[in-house]
Amino acid sequence: MGSLAWEVIGVIDTDGDCAEWTFPADPGAVRKARACVRGQLHDWDLDSVGDLTALLVSELVTNALRHATGPIGVRLVRPAGLPETLLVEVSDPLPDPPRERSARPEDESGRGLQLVASTSRRWGTRPGETGKTVWFELAVPR
């Protein structure tokens, strides 16, 4: 992580089975989040889900940038006792849950939550102290 040349507000935890970052709410956050996620998954030998995870994180961070102001949190968790599962969370300070919508073929946006719903085992939202978290679970090949 030390060679990455951009601003990350905080790296909260990158040891063990949890990695968490907080990014400023600026357009570069999407690229930064994607790189951090890919790097951590590589360190965990989970390259098999790296591209999909980075894509879904990109979609959720983009949604946070469009609809909220303030820092954006990204968290990866490998739950104890569930080595075949990766939990991914994206948090922002807006308390309103995201709305899944049906994008028309000509629409340039509106597919992020559809991608999350169609590629993850489960997904959802939960309120936080200062906003909300959108989460999803991915199957990790053994």
HELIX and SHEET records of a PDB file:
HELIX    1   1 GLY A   28  ASP A   43  1                                  16    
HELIX    2   2 ASP A   47  VAL A   49  5                                   3    
HELIX    3   3 GLY A   50  HIS A   67  1                                  18    
HELIX    4   4 GLY A  112  THR A  119  1                                   8    
SHEET    1   A 6 GLY A  10  ASP A  13  0                                        
SHEET    2   A 6 CYS A  18  PHE A  23 -1                                        
SHEET    3   A 6 ILE A  72  VAL A  77 -1                                        
SHEET    4   A 6 THR A  85  ASP A  92 -1                                        
SHEET    5   A 6 GLY A 131  ALA A 139 -1                                        
SHEET    6   A 6 ARG A 122  GLY A 128 -1                                        
END                                                                             
